[in-house]
């Protein structure tokens, strides 16, 4: 449960919190999409990383009615099976809605996937993230073009480090993510099939 102080402070903002890994089950590897920072932070504008974690968040209904829900062209069940939470977080910040990270909000992410399953998951993450970037780039958002370039650079650095350290699981997962990232971006740029809802514009911010 969210404590009273967090709930009261969150009436005009969106809350998100810590996501910690559960103990690996059987032959599973450590769960992905984790965040374990003990410093409370309020985000007021978009940066170069995603700050809303869909597996641990609380959003007032009035804010959802104003900004819109998840984009149904992104996420599980679509050709871009991820990043629907990143897209919503970006639209919230563009609309002037603060996102507050509250360390006291904690969920445990089960570590149940085997290594090969997690590689497939990371490819899906990449496809969704690429489609998310492309959705906004297609509408002239140069910030998202810069984020795409930064994401490729950072992933290349991570891949190099994993290779040098001999972390084979990380090498496979990062390669899968980068391949999905580029593929999802190109597919969305050319087809425009996904990412149809709630495009952030300067008009929304007013």
C-alpha positions as CSV (number, residue, x, y, z in Angstrom):
1,X,0.0,0.0,0.0
2,X,1.0,3.6,-0.6
3,X,1.5,5.5,2.7
4,X,-0.7,8.5,3.5
5,X,1.9,11.1,2.8
6,X,2.7,9.7,-0.6
7,X,-1.0,9.5,-1.4
8,X,-1.7,13.1,-0.4
9,X,1.3,14.4,-2.3
10,X,0.4,12.4,-5.4
11,X,-3.0,13.8,-6.0
12,X,-1.6,16.2,-8.6
13,X,1.1,14.0,-9.9
14,X,1.9,10.4,-10.9
15,X,3.7,8.1,-8.5
16,X,6.2,5.4,-9.3
17,X,8.5,3.4,-7.1
18,X,11.1,0.7,-6.6
19,X,11.1,-2.6,-8.5
20,X,13.4,-5.2,-7.0
21,X,14.2,-8.7,-8.2
22,X,12.9,-11.8,-6.6
23,X,15.0,-14.8,-5.9
24,X,15.7,-16.7,-9.2
25,X,13.3,-19.7,-9.5
26,X,14.8,-22.9,-10.7
27,X,17.1,-22.2,-13.7
28,X,15.8,-18.6,-14.1
29,X,18.0,-15.6,-14.5
30,X,17.5,-12.3,-12.6
31,X,14.4,-10.5,-13.6
32,X,14.7,-7.5,-15.9
33,X,13.2,-3.9,-15.6
34,X,14.5,-3.2,-12.1
35,X,14.9,0.0,-10.2
36,X,16.3,0.2,-6.7
37,X,17.2,3.7,-5.8
38,X,16.6,5.0,-2.2
39,X,16.5,8.7,-3.2
40,X,13.1,10.3,-3.8
41,X,13.0,12.3,-7.0
42,X,10.3,14.4,-8.9
43,X,10.6,14.6,-12.6
44,X,9.2,17.7,-14.2
45,X,10.2,17.3,-17.9
46,X,11.4,14.7,-20.3
47,X,15.0,13.6,-20.3
48,X,17.0,10.9,-21.8
49,X,15.6,8.0,-19.8
50,X,12.2,6.6,-19.0
51,X,11.1,7.3,-15.4
52,X,7.6,5.7,-15.2
53,X,7.7,2.0,-14.4
54,X,4.5,0.3,-15.5
55,X,4.8,-2.5,-13.0
56,X,4.8,0.0,-10.1
57,X,2.8,3.2,-10.5
58,X,-0.3,5.0,-9.3
59,X,-2.1,7.6,-11.5
60,X,-5.1,9.7,-10.5
61,X,-8.1,9.1,-12.8
62,X,-8.4,12.8,-13.5
63,X,-4.9,12.8,-15.0
64,X,-5.7,9.8,-17.2
65,X,-8.8,11.5,-18.4
66,X,-6.8,14.6,-19.4
67,X,-3.7,13.0,-20.9
68,X,-5.1,9.7,-22.1
69,X,-4.5,6.0,-21.4
70,X,-1.9,3.6,-22.7
71,X,-1.4,3.6,-26.5
72,X,-3.1,0.5,-27.8
73,X,-0.6,0.4,-30.7
74,X,2.2,-0.4,-28.2
75,X,2.6,-3.1,-25.6
76,X,1.7,-6.8,-25.2
77,X,-0.5,-8.2,-27.9
78,X,0.7,-5.8,-30.6
79,X,3.6,-5.9,-33.1
80,X,5.5,-3.6,-30.8
81,X,5.2,-5.6,-27.6
82,X,6.6,-3.1,-25.1
83,X,7.2,0.6,-24.1
84,X,3.5,1.5,-23.6
85,X,4.5,2.7,-20.1
86,X,7.4,4.7,-21.5
87,X,5.1,6.3,-24.0
88,X,2.6,7.2,-21.3
89,X,5.3,8.6,-19.0
90,X,6.6,10.8,-21.8
91,X,3.2,12.1,-22.7
92,X,2.5,12.9,-19.0
93,X,5.7,14.9,-18.7
94,X,5.1,16.7,-22.0
95,X,1.6,17.6,-20.7
96,X,3.1,19.1,-17.5
97,X,2.3,16.3,-15.1
98,X,5.1,15.6,-12.6
99,X,6.2,12.0,-12.0
100,X,7.3,11.4,-8.5
101,X,9.6,8.5,-7.6
102,X,8.8,7.2,-4.1
103,X,11.3,4.6,-2.7
104,X,8.7,3.5,-0.2
105,X,6.6,2.1,-3.0
106,X,8.1,-1.3,-3.6
107,X,7.1,-4.3,-5.7
108,X,9.1,-7.5,-6.3
109,X,9.5,-8.7,-9.9
110,X,9.6,-12.5,-10.0
111,X,12.7,-14.0,-11.5
112,X,11.1,-16.9,-13.4
113,X,12.4,-16.7,-17.0
114,X,15.2,-18.8,-18.3
115,X,18.1,-17.2,-20.2
116,X,16.7,-18.0,-23.7
117,X,13.2,-16.7,-22.7
118,X,14.7,-13.5,-21.4
119,X,16.6,-13.0,-24.7
120,X,13.3,-13.1,-26.5
121,X,11.9,-10.7,-24.0
122,X,14.7,-8.2,-24.6
123,X,14.1,-8.3,-28.3
124,X,10.4,-7.5,-27.6
125,X,11.6,-4.6,-25.4
126,X,13.7,-3.3,-28.2
127,X,11.0,-3.5,-30.8
128,X,8.6,-1.6,-28.6
129,X,11.1,1.0,-27.6
130,X,12.0,1.6,-31.3
131,X,8.4,1.9,-32.2
132,X,7.8,4.4,-29.3
133,X,10.7,6.6,-30.5
134,X,9.5,6.4,-34.1
135,X,5.9,7.2,-33.2
136,X,7.0,10.6,-32.0
137,X,9.8,11.1,-34.6
138,X,7.2,10.7,-37.4
139,X,5.5,13.8,-35.9
140,X,8.6,15.9,-35.9
141,X,9.8,15.3,-32.3
142,X,13.6,15.7,-32.6
143,X,14.1,15.0,-28.9
144,X,13.0,11.4,-29.6
145,X,15.4,11.2,-32.6
146,X,18.2,12.1,-30.2
147,X,17.0,9.6,-27.7
148,X,17.1,6.9,-30.3
149,X,20.7,7.7,-31.2
150,X,21.6,7.9,-27.5
151,X,20.0,4.5,-26.9
152,X,22.0,2.9,-29.7
153,X,25.2,4.4,-28.4
154,X,24.6,3.3,-24.8
155,X,23.6,-0.2,-25.9
156,X,26.8,-0.5,-28.0
157,X,28.8,0.5,-24.9
158,X,27.0,-2.1,-22.8
159,X,27.5,-4.8,-25.4
160,X,31.2,-4.0,-25.6
161,X,31.5,-4.2,-21.8
162,X,29.6,-7.5,-21.7
163,X,31.9,-9.0,-24.3
164,X,35.0,-7.9,-22.5
165,X,33.8,-9.3,-19.2
166,X,32.6,-12.6,-20.8
167,X,29.0,-12.1,-19.7
168,X,27.4,-14.3,-22.3
169,X,23.8,-13.9,-21.2
170,X,24.2,-10.1,-21.2
171,X,25.8,-10.2,-24.7
172,X,22.8,-12.2,-26.1
173,X,20.2,-10.0,-24.4
174,X,21.8,-6.8,-25.5
175,X,22.2,-7.9,-29.1
176,X,18.6,-8.9,-29.1
177,X,17.5,-5.6,-27.7
178,X,19.6,-3.6,-30.3
179,X,18.2,-5.7,-33.1
180,X,14.7,-5.1,-31.9
181,X,15.3,-1.4,-31.3
182,X,16.4,-0.8,-34.9
183,X,13.8,-3.1,-36.4
184,X,11.0,-1.6,-34.4
185,X,12.0,2.0,-35.3
186,X,12.3,1.3,-39.0
187,X,9.0,-0.7,-39.1
188,X,7.1,2.1,-37.4
189,X,8.7,4.9,-39.5
190,X,7.7,3.1,-42.7
191,X,4.4,1.6,-41.8
192,X,3.0,3.8,-39.1
193,X,0.8,1.0,-37.9
194,X,1.4,1.4,-34.2
195,X,1.5,4.3,-31.8
196,X,-1.8,5.9,-32.7
197,X,-3.0,7.4,-29.4
198,X,-2.2,10.4,-27.3
199,X,0.6,12.0,-29.3
200,X,2.3,14.6,-27.0
201,X,2.2,18.1,-28.5
202,X,2.8,21.6,-27.2
203,X,-0.9,22.2,-27.4
204,X,-1.4,19.6,-24.7
205,X,0.9,21.4,-22.3
206,X,-1.3,24.5,-22.4
